[in-house]
């Protein structure tokens, strides 16, 4: 994403001369314009035309709204995802879910082995049954449903965003996962043989009157002996859907999102600090492995991590 900043704060306006200086030298403008493919197209069109300076400036502003980053360019936090990775895509449906997914490698979750999973639109990977509930509850759940949730809230992919998932034995992906888990848990060297990757890409909230979107990811992985989950948080802009008493304009307030996992046995569960509080908006800054925005758990032999709870940063509410 790139932006142009050539604004006269005193006069609350921009002039034609300011437009010219901004376009010709980018003095005072974001340097991230240079090399951006969208900008290069605009530049070619503009220089070959007789457009007014106001029109030129307007086109550049439009260009600043285009996100040209692919999933592989969104830093090392998220593992690659999307159709180009062979991902399946969930249907556009409020409170929807994937079809039942037969796991090629059964996943052991605190003594119980699961062969079927669902990727639920509302931020949950569940075992055996889908989850359509949109307002979260704290763990442990009274009904004993086993699931992993990077961000349990009222997602509406009809309003915006996509939800992807795949099972993988790709050597490059497994190599990265193995390296990361061994780094975080050096006492237990890990070589992944299988992974399940689910990604919520810039998803909106139900009742949204904004363009806010959240991007987060959950990974299940194993070496056939040890079983881990990885929760990645790239960009969190909202916490609550309107049906959970959230503000339709901001996506905040009400009953905020919940993150963590519930094994279903009333003993093994974890609520990531900040869950169902306003502070969950800052989950991208928290971690139990010293990597902001990443939480990793071994789920066949759970030990609760010792972490500080997230703090509410009011600047994130804008």
N, C-alpha and C positions, 0 to 999 in steps of 0.2 A: 504494500500500500504506500502511495506517496502523497504528499500534500504540498500546497503552495501557501506561503505566509508572507504577503506583502500588503499588510493592512495598516492603515493610519488610525491608531487607537484614539488620538485626540479628536479627529474629525469623524470617526466612526464610519469611514468610507474609504474607497480606493479610487484613484484618478487614472485617466488614460496614460499619463506620463509614468505613473507607478506601474501600470500594466506593462509598458514598454521596458522599463528597467528590469522588472521581474522576469520578463520573457527573454530578454537579450543576455542578461548576465547572471540571473538567478541570485542576485545579491539579496541576502536576507531570506532566501527560500531554502526548502529542504534539499539537501544534496542527494537524497535518495532518488530523485528524478532521473539522474544520469544512469544509463544502462537499462532502465526499465523498458521492456518491450512495448508496453502500451504507449508510453511517452514517445518512443521512437516512431511509432505509427503516426501519432498526432503531429510530431515535428515534421515528418515528410509531407503530410497533407497541408499543414499550415504554410510551410515555406513555398509550396507550389500554388498557393491561392492568393486571393486579394481580400481576404477576410479582414474585418475591422478588428482593432485591438481588443475591443470588448468581447467579440465573438471568440477570439483566440483564447482569452483568459477563461471564458466560460467552458470551452472544450477541455482546457487543462484541468479545471475543477472537476469536470465529469470523469476525466481519466483518473483522478485521485481516488475515485470511489471503487475502482476495480482492483480486486485482490488477485494478483497473478501467481501467488505462491501455490505450489502443489504440495501434497501431503509430505513428500520427501524433503521439502524445503522448510518445513515447519520445525526445524531444530531436531536435536537428537532425543527430545523427550517423547514424542509420539513415534511409534513404529509405523512403517509404511502402510497405507490403507487406500481403499478406493477401488473403482472398477479396474484400473490398470494393474492392480495387485490380484485380481481374480475374486474380489469380494462380491458377496451377495448383498442386495439392498432391500431393506425392509419396506413394506408397502406404506404409502402415504395415508395414514389412518390415525385419528386421535385415539389414544390409549391402545394402539395396535401392538402387534407382536409378530415375530417371525413364525414360520412353520416350525414344527418340532424338528430339531436338529439332532441326528444320530451322531454321537461323538465317535470318531474313528479310534480314539484312545479313551477308554472310560476314565472319568476324573474322580479321584478319591477326595472326599471332603469330610474330614473328621470321622473316619471310620466307615463312612457310607460311600459306596461306589455308584456313580451316576453315569448313565449311558445316553441320556437325552437332555438337551438344553434348549432354552428359548432366549432369544434376544428381544427384550421387551422395550417398546419405544420410550417408556417412562424411566429409562436409565437403569434397568435391572437385567442381569443375566440370571435366570432361574433354572432350577433343575426339576425335571419331571412334569411341571405344570407352568403355564404362562402366568404372568402377573399383570393385571390391568389397573390395579389400584394407583391412583395418581397423587393422593396426599400421603406422605410417608408416615410410618410409625417407627418409634425407637426399637432397637434390638435389646433383648430377645423378643421375637414375635410370639404372641400367644398361640397362634395356629401352627407354629413349627415349620413354616415354609423355609426350605434351604435356598438361599440365593446370595449372589454377590452384586453389590450396587455401587458403581462409581459415583452416581448422582441421581438419587431417587426423587423425582419431582414430576410435575405435569408437563412433560414435553409434548409439543405439537408439531410434528414434521410436515403437517399440511400447511401450517403457517410459514415454515421455513426450515431448511436443513435436510440432511440425509443421515441415515443410520446404516452402517456397513458391518459385515462380519465375514470371517472365513476361518477354516481350519488350515493349518500349514505345517509342512515339513521342509520348507525352503531353507537351505543351509545358511544363507546370509542372515535371515531373520533369526533362526535358532542360534546362530553364532553370536549375534548381538545380545539376545536374551541371556544366553549362557554367561557371557562376559559380565553383564550387569549383575546378575544374581550372585555369581561367584565373588564379585567385588563387594557386594553388600553383605554377603554371608560367607566370608573366607574360610570359616571352620567347616563348611560343607560344600566342597567343590561341586559344581552343577554343570551338566551337559544336557541341554534340552533336546528331546527327541520329537516333540510335538508342541504346538501352540494353537490357541484359539484367540483370535483378535477381534474385538468388537469396538467400533468407533462411532461416536455421535458427533457429527460434523456440522458446526454452526446451527444447532437446532434451536428453534423458537419455543416459547412457552404458550400454553393455552390462554386464549383471550388477549393475546399480545396486541398492543397498539404502538409498538416500536419495532426497530429492526435489530434488536439485540439477539445474539445467538451464542450458545455455549458449545465448546469443543472439548471432548474428553474421551477417554479410552480405557477399556478393561482387557486384560490379557490373562488367560489361564494357560499354565504350562507345566510340563513334567519331564522327568528323565526316566520315568516308569517306577521310581522309588520315592522321590520327593515331589511334592505338588505345591505350586506357588500361584498367587495371583498378584498382578501388577496393575495399579490404578494410576493413570496419567491424566493430568489436568493442564491443558494448553491455554484455554481462554474461558473464563467464567464471567458472564455479564449479567446474569439474572439468577434468582434463587427460587422463585415461586410463581406458579400459575394463578390466574385470576380465580379459578374454582377452589383454590386453597387459600383464598382471602388475600392473594397478592395484588399489588397495584398493577393494573393493566398497562399503565404508561411506563413503569419502571421495572416491572418483574421482581419487585422486592416486597418485604413485609410478609404478613400472613404466617403460614407454616412453611418455613424454608426447607430446602432439600436435605436429604439424609445420605450419608456415605459410609460404607463399611461392608460388613457381611454378617450373615446369620446362618449357622450350620443347621439349625432346627432342633438341637438337643438341649436348649436352655443353658448350656454351659459355654460352648465355644461360639463366641460372637464378638464383634468389635464395632464400636461407633467411632468413626474418625472425629477427633475434637472439632467442635464448631458445628456439627450436624444439628439440623433443625434450629439453628440460631442465625442471626444476621451475619455472623462471622464466617459462615460457609462461603460467602462471596470471595473470601481471601484464601481458599484452599489451594490456589496455584502457588502460594508462597510457603506452604507447609509440607512436611515430609517426615518419614521415619527412617530414611536412608540418606539424609543430607543432600538430597537433590530436590530443590523446590518444585512442587507440583507432582511429585511421584511418591506413592505409597506401595510398599511391597510386603507381602505376608506369606509365610509358609503355612499352609492350611492342612497339613496332615499332622503337625506337631506345633500347635499354636502357643506363642508366648507374646503377651501384650507388649508393644513397644513403649518405651519411656520417652514421651515427647511433650513439648509445651503446647498448650492450646493456642489456636490462632487468635489474633487480636483484630477487632473491627477497625478498618481504616476507612474513615468517612469519605476520603477522596475517591474511593471505589464506587460510591453511590451515584456518581454523576454520569 
